[in-house]
Amino acid sequence: MIDLTADNVRQRNLARILRLVHLEGPLSRAALTESTGLNRSTIADLVGQLARAGVVEERAPDPSRRVGRPSPVVAVDSRLLAIAVNPEVDALTVAAVGLDRSIPVRERIDLDHLISPEETAAVVASQIAEWRSGPLADARIVGVGLAVPGLVRALDGLVRNAPHLNWIDAPIRDLVERATGLPAVVGNDATLGAVAEHLYGAARGIDNVVYLNGGASGIGGGLIVHGMPVGGAGGYAGEFGQNRPGIASERDRRARDGVLEDEVSRARLLAVVGRPSADEPTLAALLAASTLPDAVAEVARQRGILATALANAVNVLNPSVVVLGGFLATIAERDLESLSAAVGALAMPASMEGLDIRVAVLAEDRLLIGAAEAAFAVVLADPLGHTAPG
């Protein structure tokens, strides 16, 4: 039964207004009145409560608006932040992400070893403490969101298996909460990337999306169906990298009995440009500049295998949009049209109707924004009931 008490209705309206300015950016009170159907006095009262709670701020009316009565502009309070964390085999990235999606500070910590859950928690706590005495001295941190390249149990955030990190049944949520004193939430990195691109990026406004993310730990995926993320029974849906690809020629096979992420591999791309590691922009630049036959051939080989995997996903899921992130975006955007044609040659014609293959537009921010979105979920649902720990 839906609770329609006055307090519940008020909470839902407060959440509705906060979510609107979170998703759409600063909006005038007049725009909020039009979007919600609530009257002007109710909007003024609700916005006042949100402002006193420190989750939104009101700004002077837009001076370019010259018709009618000026309406104050409502925006999220940029001091409200979440800490986003992405552990990988070659680096740990920690960032502060605002409720307005700004990223005032970030740190990529290159690693020469596989980072453990315990070390991850300790480094995150140390980084937060450093920032609190410096650039985030005036910030209010609501929590920590972790985007982990592995199977994350939806029930409690337990990392059941992050094979490339060698994490098995890792209680990373509990470790981070104890180390930082902040609430934490954990999700699969690609699933969180899919949410970010759906809300703010290449798939904004699209209800049926397949997202594939290529990172140092392999290939993961996320699904948006009828506008909602699909996690599966335990939260493990979207592991496209563990599918076995169809490879037409044995000459193109590099891993005996390998799965997709063994064949379409960031490590193989780094090898052909002679680098042990690199962030995504650097890898993209190196591949774009390389005329070495081995590099050109490897990109072409991986594109062909990726096309087969995408055709299988299109046949099974019938999305409107496929979004490719990480190094998959790098090898796709060299010639997106030919990749789409290759997928179309392998997929059912009906499933290809209206399909658009796109690269992620949030680039290196996608996983961080997705992790922060998970951390912000509590305050977005109950703006007055949630108090930022500080």
N, C-alpha and C positions, 0 to 999 in steps of 0.2 A: 504494500500500500504506500502511495506517495504521501509524504508528510507535507501538508499545505498550511501548517501553522504560520502565524505572522513572522515569527523568528526565522523559520526555515525559508519562507519566501524571500525575506530580506537577505539572508545569507546567499541564496541562489542569485539574486539580483546583483549583489556586491561582486560575487564571483564572475558573473556575466560581464559586468562593466570592466573589471580588471583584466579578464581574458581578452576583451575587445582591444583595449589599448596595448596589451602585451603582443597580440598577434598583428594588429594593424598599425601600431605606432600612435603618436599623439593624435587625439581627436577632440574636436570642440564639443562642448556640452550639447550644442544643437545636433551634431552628428550622432552623439550617443542617444539623444532623445529619439531621433529618427530610426536608429538601428534597433533599439530595444522596444519601442512602442510605449515607453514609460513617459509620464508627463515631466515638464521642466522642473517643477519643484521637487519631485521625487528624485530626479537625476542629481539636482543640486545637493540634496540631503545625503544621498548615497556617496557621491564624490567627496563630500565633506568628511564622512566617516573614513573613507579610504585614505584621504590625505592625513587625517589625525593619526591613523594607524601607521603612517609612514610607508605606504606602498605605492601611492601616486602623489603627484604634485600638480598644482594648477599654475598655468602660465598666462601671461597677458594675451588678450585676443590677437589674432593675426592682423597686423596693420593693413595688409592688402585687401582685407574684407571691408568693403565700403557700403554694402547694401544691407539694410536691416540692423537690428540691435547686435552689437559685438558680443561674441560668446567666448568665455574663457576656454583655453585649451587644456585638456587633461592628458598627462603623460605618466608613465611608470616612473617611480623614483629610481634614478640610476645608481643610487647607493646600495640598493638591494641586490645582492650578488649570490651566485652559487659557485662553488669550486668544481671544475670539471677535470677529470683525470683519465688518461689513456695510457695504460702500460703496454709496451710492445717489446719485441725481442731485442730491438736495437736502441730504444729510447723510452723514457718516461716523460710524457707531456702533462703539465699541470697548468691550468689557466683559471682566471676569475672571469666569469661571464655574467653580465648584467641582465636584469629582467628586461632590459631594452635590447638585448643581444650584443651589446658592446663587449669588447674583450680588452679591459684596461691593462692587464698584465698576463703574460704567459711565459713559461719556461720549458724548453725542451732539453732534457738532461740525457745526453748520449751515454750509452752503456756499453761496457766491454764484457758483460756477463748477463745471464738471465736473472732478472730481478725477482725476488721472492715476494709473496704477499706481505710478509712482515716488514721487509725493507720498503715496499711500496707505501705502506701505512706510515712508516717513520719519515720517509722523505716528504710525503704529502703534509704531514703535521709540521715538519720543519719549515717547509715552504710557506705554509699559511702563517706561521708565527713570524717569519721574516717580513712578509707582506703587511701584516697587521701593524708592524712597527714602522712601516714606510708608506707605500702608495695606497694601501687599503686601510689606513688608520681611521678614516671616517665611515668605512663601509659596514654594512650589516649583512653577515653571511648566513644564508638560510640552511645550507647543508652542502654535502659533497655528492656528486654524481660520477660514477665510474663506468667507462665504456671499455669492456674487457673482450679481447678476441678469443672467445670460447663459449662453452655451453653454460649458461647462467640460469639456475632454477628460479622461476618467477616467484615462487612462494616466499623465499627468504633471501634471495640474492646470493646463495651459495654457488661458487664457481665449481661446477661438477668436473669440468675438464677443459683446460686451456692448454692444448697439447704442445704448442710451440713455446709456451712459457714454463711448461712442466708443472702447472698448477692442477692438483687433483683435490676435489672437495675442499677448496680453499674458502674459509669464512672471511673473505676480504671486507665485507660490509662491517662485521663486528670489529675487525682489527682497526679499520679506519675510524669507526665511531669512538673506540677507546683511545686511540692516539690523538684525535683532534677535538673530542668533546662535541662534535657536530653530528646530526643525523646523516646517514649515508644511504644511497640507493645504488644498486648495481644492475647493469644490463649488458646484453651482447652489443658489441661495438657497431656491427652492421645494422642491427635492429634500431639502435638509437640514431644512426646515420639516416636510416629510412624515414624516421619520424621528423628529423630536422629538415630533410629535403622536401618532405610532404608539406610541412607547415610553412617553410620560408624559402625553399629553393626551387630546384628544377621541376618538382612535381607539385608545386603549390596549386591548390584548387582541383587536383586530380584525385579521383576516388579509388582507382584501381591501379596499383603501382607495384612493380618488381624492382627492387634495389639490390645491386651487387656492389660490394666494397672490396677492393684489393689493397691489402696492407702487408706489412713485414711478416705477419703471422699467417698469411694465406688469404683465402677468399671466403667471405661470409655474405649473408643476404638478409634482407628484410622485406616484409610484405605489407601492403596496405590494401585492404579489401573493403569496399563500400565505405571508404573514408576512415577505417579503423585499423590500427596495427593488429596483425595476427601473429600470436606467439606460439600457438599450439598448446597441447595439453600441459606440458611442463615448462614451456617457454623456449623450446629448442628449435622452433621452426626457422627455415631460411638458410640452412647449411648447404648452400649450392656448391660450395667448394669441395664437399665430400662426395658429390656425384661422380660417377665414372663417365668421362666424356667419350663420345664416338670420334675416333681418329681414323680418317679414311686411309691414310698411308702410314705404314710402319716407320717410314723414314722420318715422320714428324713426331714419333713417340720418344720421350726422353726418360720416362719412369715406368719400369715394368710393373704392370698391375696398379698404376698410379691413379689417383683421383684428379679432379679438375685443378685443384690448387698445386698439385705436383707438376702439372704441365704448363699452366698459365701462372707464371711465378715472377714475383718481384726480384727474388734472388737471382734468377736466370737473366733478367734484364740488367741488373747491376753487374753481373759477371761479364756481359758482352761489352759494357762500357768501361770495364776495368776499375770498378769502385766496390769496396767492401760494404759501404752503406751510404745513404743519402736521403734527405727528405724529399717529398714528392716534387716540389718545384725544381730542385736540382736534378733529379732523375729525368724529369720531363725535358729540361733544357739539354741535358747530355744526349738523350736519345734524338731530340730534334736536330742537334748539331752533328751527330755522328753520320759519317758516310761509309763506315766500315761494313763490308759485306756481311760479316757475322751478325752485326747489330741489326741491319736492315732485315736480314733473313729471320732472325729470332722474333722481331716484332710481327712480321707477316705470319710466322708459324703460330704464335700465340693468338693473333687475331682470328685465324681460321678455326682454332679449337674453341675460342670464346664464342664465335658465331654459332657453332653447334650447340653449345650449352645454352645460349640465349634462345635458340629456336625451340629447344626442349621446354624451357621455362614458359615461353609464349604459348606453346601448344597446351600445356597443362593448366596455366593460370589465366590466360587471355587478358593480360593487362592492357590499359590504355597507354601507359608510358613505362619504359624501362630506363632506369637511371643507373649510370656507372660512376663509381667514385674511386678515389685513390689511383693506383697505377693502372687500373682498368680504364679510367678516364683518359690517362696518358696514351695508352695504345689505341683507344677508340677515336679520340678527337683528331688524330692525324688525317683520317678520312672517314668521317662518320657516315657519309652517304654510302660508301662501298661496304662498310660493316652492316648497315641496315639492309643492303641488297643481298649480302651473304646470308643474313638471318632469314630474309624473305624466301630465299631459294630453298631453305631447309624446313621452314615452318609451314603449317597448313595455311593456304591462302586466306581463308575466312578469319583466322586468328590474327593475320597481319593487317586486316582492314582497320585503318585509323591508328595503327600503332606508331608511336614515336619513340625513338631511342635517343636519349639525351645524356650529357655528362653532368655530374654534380656541379652546381654553381656555388655552393658554400665552400668548396675546395678544402683546405686544411682545417677549416672551422667546423666542418659538418659533424664530426664525432663529439667535439667539445660542446657545440650547441645542443646536440641531442642529449648528452649526459646532463647538461645544466637543465634542460627541459624536464628531465625526470626528477631532478632535485627540487625544481620549482613547483611540482605537481601539488604538493600539500598546501602551499600558500595560495595557489591559483584556485583551489577548490574551496578554501575557507580563509579568506584574506584577514578577517579579524580574529579568528581562532588560532592562527599560527603566529607565534612570536619568534622573530629571528634570534637565534642564540647569540649573535654578535660577531 
